[in-house]
Every structure is written in structure tokens, then in C-alpha cells.
Amino acid sequence: MIEFSVSGVETYWWLPIVVAFCISSLTSTAGITGAFLLLPFQVSILGFAGPAVSATNLLYNIVAIPGGIYKYIRDRRVIWPLTGITTLSLMPGFVLGAIIRVKYLPDPRMFKVFIALVLLYLSIRLLADMLRKTASEKHGGNDNGEFYWSDCKFGQGTFSYNLYGTEYQISIVGIITVCSLVGIVSGIYGIGGGALVAPFYVAVFRQHVRAISGVALFSTFVVSVFGVFVYAALEWFYKETGLVISPDWALGSLFGIGGMAGIYFGAVIQKFLPVIYIKIILMICMGIIVVRYMMGFLHF
């Protein structure tokens, strides 16, 4: 066993890789980042619950998802103007969320309640996905699977683009509002935010799901990089508190390596496993965590 100096976690060097691999193999096939379930593992199993765990979770994203980003860019599946607006809109909220995490939620007991609420939202989202047709089924797609977008333009408070011959329009004020709120949650939890933004874009703003996938993934990566620097800066500002706020670079990197392999493996097994079963498994896992954390908070 080895001890990670920043977090104080003592475990086998291979355990973070294996756990991240298993988690990301499942979550990637269901369309959510493994960072959501990786955080409860660090808090409850490894006993790593201070603000630095949120920063370490971000480091997982930085290492795990570049392969997916490369594929999206290579296939020209990133709508850059929309990605830029989304990413920039997430950042201010993220800074506020990180400050809230350090200043008001350093206590593991209260942080677990926040984790439970986020996972409850995700469970409801997965259930809703199973009970209704996805946006891709509603809108259809190009028969040969080719993704192409064009005619991006800014109007009076809106951004529009053409996808598969259909024009999609989205309110810039709406983007800023949603992303600002999501950014706060992301900053507290330690995620990039793309997985939380995507459902709003599809369900509320009526955007094509394939258009949002690249936006969500790329914004998650960029905000995660930004977030690691934010947490590192906060450690300097709050150094008198004695809190460990910067990420555990070694632990986060091992998680990221496992996550990278898991995302690839998830893409391979997705064609053999019905997604509905994977979502049910994830809902059960998240439900157990929610119940356990809430019962612990209520002293049951």
C-alpha cells in the first residue's frame, strides 16, 4: 500500500485505476461522467472529504476525457461558437461554487448532503430519459451518420445554427442563466458541468442531442482545467485555515488513467449491453448513496 501525501489516503496504487475504470465503463454508456460516482467513492471509501477532493475530481476529467474530445474534433462534431458561449458562461459560477465549497462546505457531513441532492437529480434525469423518447429519436438524423453543421450566426440576443437542414436557435441570456447556476453546482461538486447543462439544452431549449454532445464534453474539459487552477489559487487565499484545497495530483492522475480506459471500454461494450439496463444499475447505485447520505445526516 502507498500513502498519497496531499490527501492522506492510504491504499493500493492500482485501486484508483480499477475503480475509475469500472465506474466510467458504466457511466460513459449512459451519457454521464464518471466523476459523479467517483466523488462518493473518495469521500466514503477512501475517507478523502475535504475541499481538495473536489479539485482531485476535476483532475480525473482532465486526464480521462481528451481521447473523446479528439474524436469529436476529428469528426467535426463540435459547434465552436456554442461551445465557447457555454464554457465562458460556466466559469464565473464555478468560481463562486468553489468558494462556497471551501468557505461553507468543508464539513464532510454537509458536503454529503450536497452530493446526495446532485445524485438525486441525476437519478431523476436517468429515469426521465427512460420514460420518454430521446431528442435524437424525435428529431431523427442523417441516414449515413454524418454530422454536419453550418450557418452559425448571432442575432438579437440569440445564436442559431443549421444542423441536418434544420435551423436551431437558442437564447444567449438563457445559456448564461443556466450555465451560471450549473457552474455553481459544478464548482462545489468538482465536475466540469457539461453533463448537467446538456439536459437543459435538449429538453428546455429544444436543441438536437447530437449537437450538444460535443459542446458538453469540450466545456467539461476546459472548465475542469480552469477549476483545478481555481482551487489551487483558493489554497493560497485560505492558507490560514489549514485546509488542503489543491488537488492530489497523483491520486487524480491514477483515477484519470482508469477513467480513460473505462470510457474506451464503455464505447466497446455499449453495442452489446442495452442502455436501459445500465441506467437502471446506475440509478440503483446512486439511490443507495442518496439514502445512505441522507440517513446519516438525519441520524437514522
C-alpha positions in Angstrom: 0.0 0.0 0.0 1.1 3.6 -0.6 0.1 6.9 1.0 -0.8 9.8 -1.1 0.8 12.8 0.5 -1.8 15.5 -0.3 -5.0 13.7 0.6 -3.5 11.4 3.2 -5.3 8.4 1.5 -3.5 5.1 2.1 -4.5 2.4 -0.4 -3.1 0.1 -3.1 -1.7 2.1 -6.1 -3.9 0.1 -8.6 -7.2 0.6 -6.7 -7.9 4.1 -8.1 -7.3 2.9 -11.6 -9.6 -0.2 -11.3 -12.4 1.7 -9.6 -12.3 4.6 -12.1 -12.3 2.0 -14.9 -15.3 0.2 -13.6 -17.3 3.4 -12.9 -16.5 5.1 -16.2 -17.2 1.9 -18.2 -20.8 2.1 -17.0 -21.4 5.9 -16.8 -20.0 6.6 -20.2 -22.5 4.3 -21.9 -25.3 6.1 -20.0 -24.1 9.5 -21.1 -22.9 10.9 -17.7 -19.3 11.5 -16.4 -17.8 9.0 -14.0 -16.8 12.0 -11.8 -20.3 11.9 -10.3 -19.8 8.5 -8.7 -16.1 8.8 -8.2 -16.6 11.5 -5.7 -18.7 9.4 -3.3 -16.1 6.7 -3.5 -13.4 9.1 -2.5 -15.5 10.5 0.3 -16.9 7.3 1.8 -14.4 4.6 1.0 -11.1 6.5 0.9 -12.1 9.0 3.6 -11.0 11.9 1.4 -13.7 14.5 2.1 -12.0 18.0 2.3 -12.2 20.6 -0.4 -9.2 19.0 -2.2 -11.4 16.1 -3.2 -13.5 18.3 -5.5 -10.3 19.5 -7.1 -9.0 15.9 -7.5 -12.3 15.0 -9.1 -11.6 17.7 -11.7 -8.2 16.3 -12.4 -9.9 13.0 -13.2 -11.8 14.7 -16.0 -8.6 16.4 -17.4 -6.8 13.0 -17.8 -9.8 10.9 -18.7 -11.6 12.7 -21.5 -9.1 14.1 -24.0 -9.4 11.0 -26.1 -13.1 11.6 -26.5 -12.5 15.3 -27.3 -10.1 14.4 -30.0 -12.6 12.1 -31.7 -15.3 14.9 -31.6 -12.9 17.4 -33.1 -11.7 15.0 -35.7 -15.3 14.2 -36.8 -16.1 18.0 -36.8 -18.8 17.4 -34.2 -18.0 20.5 -32.0 -20.1 23.6 -32.7 -17.4 26.0 -31.7 -19.4 29.2 -31.1 -22.0 27.4 -28.9 -19.2 25.7 -27.1 -17.4 29.0 -26.4 -20.5 30.6 -25.0 -21.3 27.6 -22.8 -17.7 27.4 -21.5 -17.3 31.1 -20.7 -20.8 31.1 -19.0 -19.9 28.2 -16.7 -16.7 29.8 -15.4 -18.0 32.7 -13.2 -20.5 30.4 -11.5 -17.7 27.8 -11.0 -15.5 30.3 -9.1 -18.4 31.1 -6.8 -19.2 27.4 -6.3 -15.6 26.7 -5.4 -15.6 29.5 -2.8 -18.8 28.1 -1.3 -17.2 24.7 -1.1 -14.1 26.0 0.7 -15.8 28.5 2.9 -19.2 27.0 3.8 -19.0 23.2 3.0 -15.6 22.0 4.2 -17.5 19.7 6.7 -17.9 16.2 5.2 -21.4 15.8 6.8 -22.9 18.8 5.0 -21.0 18.1 1.8 -22.5 14.6 1.7 -26.0 16.2 1.7 -25.0 18.2 -1.3 -23.7 15.1 -3.0 -27.0 13.3 -2.3 -29.0 16.2 -3.8 -26.9 16.2 -7.0 -27.1 12.4 -7.4 -30.9 12.5 -6.7 -31.2 15.0 -9.7 -29.2 12.6 -11.9 -31.3 9.7 -10.9 -34.4 11.6 -11.8 -32.8 12.6 -15.1 -31.9 9.0 -16.0 -35.5 7.9 -15.1 -36.9 10.6 -17.3 -34.6 9.5 -20.2 -36.1 6.0 -19.9 -39.7 7.2 -19.8 -39.6 9.4 -22.9 -38.1 9.3 -26.4 -34.7 10.9 -26.6 -34.3 14.1 -28.6 -32.5 12.2 -31.3 -35.4 9.9 -31.8 -37.8 12.8 -32.0 -35.7 14.8 -34.4 -34.2 12.0 -36.4 -30.8 12.3 -38.0 -28.8 11.8 -41.1 -29.1 8.3 -42.5 -25.4 7.8 -43.2 -24.5 9.0 -39.7 -22.5 12.0 -40.9 -22.6 15.0 -38.6 -22.5 18.4 -40.3 -23.4 21.9 -39.1 -23.3 25.3 -40.9 -24.7 28.8 -41.0 -23.8 29.8 -37.4 -24.9 33.4 -36.7 -25.7 35.7 -33.8 -29.0 37.6 -33.9 -30.7 39.9 -31.3 -29.8 38.0 -28.2 -29.8 34.6 -29.9 -27.4 32.2 -31.5 -28.5 30.0 -34.4 -27.0 27.2 -36.5 -28.1 24.8 -39.2 -28.0 21.0 -38.5 -29.2 18.3 -40.9 -31.0 21.1 -42.8 -32.9 22.4 -39.8 -32.2 25.7 -38.1 -31.8 25.6 -34.4 -31.9 28.8 -32.3 -31.0 29.3 -28.6 -31.2 32.3 -26.3 -27.9 33.7 -25.2 -29.5 35.0 -22.0 -30.9 31.6 -21.4 -27.4 30.0 -21.9 -25.8 32.4 -19.4 -28.5 31.9 -16.8 -28.5 28.1 -16.9 -24.7 27.9 -17.1 -24.2 30.3 -14.2 -26.4 28.2 -12.0 -24.8 24.9 -13.2 -21.4 26.4 -12.7 -22.0 27.0 -9.0 -23.1 23.3 -8.6 -20.0 22.2 -10.6 -17.6 24.3 -8.5 -18.9 22.8 -5.3 -19.1 19.2 -6.5 -15.9 19.1 -8.6 -17.2 18.5 -12.1 -16.9 20.3 -15.4 -20.7 20.9 -15.7 -21.3 19.7 -19.3 -23.3 16.7 -18.1 -25.6 19.0 -16.1 -26.0 21.6 -18.9 -26.8 19.1 -21.7 -30.3 18.1 -20.4 -31.4 21.7 -20.2 -30.2 22.4 -23.7 -32.1 19.4 -25.1 -35.3 19.5 -23.0 -35.8 23.2 -22.4 -34.0 24.9 -25.3 -35.0 22.2 -27.8 -31.6 21.6 -29.2 -30.6 18.5 -31.1 -28.9 16.0 -28.7 -26.1 15.3 -31.2 -25.3 19.0 -31.4 -25.0 19.2 -27.6 -22.8 16.1 -27.0 -19.6 17.8 -28.3 -20.5 21.1 -26.5 -20.9 19.3 -23.2 -17.7 17.2 -23.5 -15.5 20.0 -24.5 -16.9 22.5 -22.0 -16.4 19.9 -19.2 -12.7 19.5 -20.1 -12.0 23.2 -20.3 -13.9 24.1 -17.1 -12.1 21.2 -15.3 -8.7 22.7 -16.3 -9.9 26.1 -15.2 -11.3 24.6 -12.0 -8.0 23.0 -10.9 -6.3 26.4 -11.2 -9.2 28.0 -9.2 -8.8 25.5 -6.4 -5.0 25.9 -6.4 -5.5 29.7 -6.1 -8.0 29.3 -3.3 -5.5 27.3 -1.2 -3.3 30.4 -1.3 -6.1 32.7 -0.3 -7.3 30.4 2.5 -3.9 29.2 3.7 -4.6 30.5 7.2 -7.4 27.9 7.6 -5.0 25.0 7.2 -7.4 23.3 4.7 -6.0 21.2 1.9 -7.6 22.7 -1.2 -5.3 21.9 -4.1 -5.8 18.5 -5.9 -4.0 15.4 -5.0 -2.1 15.2 -8.3 -1.0 11.6 -8.0 -4.4 10.2 -6.9 -6.3 12.2 -9.5 -4.0 11.1 -12.3 -4.5 7.4 -11.4 -8.2 7.9 -11.4 -7.9 9.6 -14.8 -5.9 6.8 -16.3 -8.6 4.3 -15.2 -11.3 6.6 -16.5 -9.6 7.0 -19.9 -9.5 3.2 -20.3 -13.1 2.8 -19.0 -14.5 5.4 -21.4 -12.9 3.5 -24.3 -14.1 0.1 -22.9 -17.6 1.6 -22.4 -17.8 2.6 -26.1 -16.9 -1.1 -27.0 -19.5 -2.8 -24.7 -22.3 -0.3 -25.4 -23.4 -2.2 -28.5 -23.7 -5.4 -26.5 -25.5 -4.1 -23.4 -29.0 -2.5 -23.5 -28.5 1.1 -22.3 -31.7 0.8 -20.2 -30.2 -1.9 -18.0 -27.1 0.2 -17.5 -29.2 3.2 -16.5 -31.2 1.0 -14.0 -27.9 -0.2 -12.4 -26.7 3.4 -12.1 -30.0 4.6 -10.7 -29.8 1.9 -8.0 -26.2 2.8 -7.2 -27.0 6.4 -6.9 -30.2 5.7 -5.0 -28.2 3.7 -2.4 -25.8 6.6 -1.9 -28.6 9.2 -1.6 -30.4 7.2 1.0 -27.2 6.4 3.0 -26.0 10.0 3.0 -29.4 11.5 3.9 -30.0 8.9 6.7 -26.5 9.7 8.0 -27.4 13.4 8.0 -30.7 12.8 9.8 -29.0 10.4 12.3 -31.1 7.3 11.3 
